[in-house]
Amino acid sequence: MNNAERGAAAGGAADGGAAGHGNAAGHGGAAGHGGAPGNDSAPREGGATNAVEQTLRHLRTLDAPVEEAADAPSQGPLTLEDLYRQHRMRLVRLAILLVDEPATAEDVVQEAFTGLHRNWAKLRDAAAAVGYLRAAVVNGSRSVLRRRKTAREYVPPHAVNARSAESLAMLSTEHQAVVKALSNLPPRQREVLVLRYYGGLSEAEISEATGISKGTVKSTASRALEALQRTMPDSKR
């Protein structure tokens, strides 16, 4: 991680997980695009893991047609405009899963791209730029949740608030229950599961985006799945 990426990641790691979120998108491990997790996947916790994995991957599948259109190759060197076109909606969808409100998620992502513009000259390549965006969205989402907690005025805007109405309408009742259960997890646990199963990121990529160690990523995922197992007793499948 270079200096620009460290700057984006620094704010969130010190929280100790009080509030956390992020998103991912990228070449070779993109959010919304990523394939099955690799050998360093989170520990399996029976039905809860299966339910989370199936639900978030199903959401990713629903997003795929839009993402394929955005991934149409551009001519010439990669530009900020290319990154915005290719990754903005993936980042927004992940931010929605993490902060619940579409308008707030849009703001978080816009701030991430503003920061990318300021740091453009410092970044090595497209992969570094995408890494910066991931970390910036994680920390922007954490900041949103910290402000909500401090103000003590946040009320979730929807009964099931992690997706747009049209996407939720395409989910089964069982899938909707998983999304709702995720929204009740502590922020860091929710962050890790969303990045893992919706973002399709490895433990190393989650560690880079969140500023926590790979070991903490693994233990956080395990605790999150155990929590879901307790709240979703009928999720064994």
N, C-alpha and C positions, 0 to 999 in steps of 0.2 A: 504494500500500500504506500503510495507516494504522499507528499505533504498535503496536496489538495484533498486526497481521499481521507487522510487522517483528520483533516479539519472538519470534514463533513461527518465523520464517525465519532468525533471526540465527545460531543455533548451528551450522547445517549448512554455511553458505557457507564458513566458515573452514577446513573440513576439507581443501580442495583435492581432494575426491573420494575420500578414504581409505575412506569408507564412506557409502553414500547410498541413500535410498529414499523412496518416498512413494506417494501415491495421490491420486486425485482424485475429486471428486464435485461436482456443482453444477448450478445453474440456468444454462443457456446454455453448455454445455461440460462436461457431467457425466461423471464416470468411470463406466464400465459402461454409459453411455447414449450417449456422444458419437458423432457421425457421422464421416464421413471427414475426415481431416486437411485443413486449408485450404491456401492457397497457400504458406504458410511451412513446408510439410512437410519432414522430414529428407531429406538427399540420398539419392538412390537408389543402391543398391549391388547391383543385379542380383538374383540368386536369394536372397541372404540377406535383403534387404528384403522380397521377396515372401513368403518363408517366415515371417518374424517377423510381418508384417502379417496374413497369413492366419490364423496360429495364434492370435495374441492377439485378433483380432477374432472368431474362432470361439469362444474362451472367453467373450468378451463376449456373444455371441449366446446361449450356453448359459445365461448369467445373466439374460437379458432378462425371462423370465416373472416371476421373483421381484421384479425391479426395478419392473416395471409395477405390481405389486400394492402395493409400498411407496410408489409415487408417487401413490396415490389422494389427491385434494385434501382438505385439512383445512379446517375451518370457523374463521373468525376469523384474527387475526394469527399470524404464524409464531412458533413456540415452540421451545425446546430439544428438547422431545419430538418435534416434527415433524421437525427436522433429524436426530435420532437414528433415527427410524423410516425416513426416506427415504434416508439416506446411510450408515448404519452398515455394512451388509453390503458395499456397494461399497468402502468404505474397508478393510474386513477383507480382501476378496479381493485388493486391490492390495497390502496389507501382506504377505499370504502370498507373493505373487510376489516380494517384496523381501526378506523375512527367512526364508522357507522354512517356518517352523513355525506352524501354525494357532493354537496357544495363545499364542505370543509375539505374533503379529499381533493377536489379540484384546486383549492387554494394551496394545499400542501405540495402538490405536484408542480404548480406554477412557481412556487418559491424555490423548489429544487432546480427547475430549469433556469431561473434567474441566477441562482448561485453557480450553476454550470457555466453560464455566460461569463460571469465574473472570473471564473477560474479556468476558462477554456485554454489559455496559453500554457498553463502548468500541467495539463494532462497529456499523457504519453500517446494515447491512441483511443480507439472506440471502446475497447474493453475497459480502460481506465475511466472513460467518461460515464459508461453505464454503471460501473462500481460507485462512482461519485453520486450518481442519481439515486441508487439504492440506499446508500447511507444517508443522503439528505432527506429522502422520504421517510426513512425510519425515524430520524431525529425530529423531523417536522411533526410526525404523528405523535411522538412522545410528548412534544411540547404542547400539542393540542390537549392531550389527556391530562397533563399536569395542570394546565389552566382550568380545565373542567373540574378537576378534583379540588383545586384551591377555591374556586368560586362556589362549589357545592350547588350548582344549579343545572347540571346536565340531566336531561331526561331523554332516553332513547327515542328518536322520532318515529320509529316504526316498531310494530310487534316483532317482526323479523327484519332486522335493519342492516344486514350486511350486503345486500345486493339491490340493484334496481328492481322496480316492481315487475317489469317484463321478464327479467331473468328468473326471479323467484317464482313467477307464475309457471315457469317451465320445469320447476323442481317438484319431485314427489314430496309428500308430507314428511317422509322419513328424512330426505335430504334437508328439508327446511328445518327440521328439528336439530340436525347437526349444526347448521349455520347459527341457529339461535343459541345452542349450547356453547359454541365457540365464542360468541359475543359475551358470555358470562365468565370466561376465564380471566385470570389476572393478565394484565397487558403483555408482560414478557412471554408468558406461555402461549398466548394467542398469537403473538408476533412470530414465534418460532414455528408453530404449526402451519400458519398461513404461508410463510416463506417456504416451508418444506414441501407442503402438499399442493398448494395452489401455485406457488412460484416455481416449484420443481428444483429448488436449490440444494446443493450439497451442504454438509455441515461446515466445510471451509468457507463456502460462499455466504452462508448465514452468519458465520463468525465475522467475516469482513464487513457485512452490511450492518450488523448490530453492535460491533465493538466488544463482543463477549467471546470467551475462549470456546474452542471446539468442544471441550469437555463440558462446559456449561450449557452449550447448545444441546448436547445429548441428554444431559440430566434434566434440563428444562422440558425437552420434548417428552421424556419419560413421565415426569410429574404431570404434565398437561394431559397426556393420554390416560393416566390413572384417574385424574379428576373427571375426565369425560366418561370413563368407564363407570364411575360412581353415579354420575348424573344421567347416564343413558343405559340403564340396565337391560333394555331390550335391543341394544345395537349389535349383538353378536350375530354375525352372519358369515 
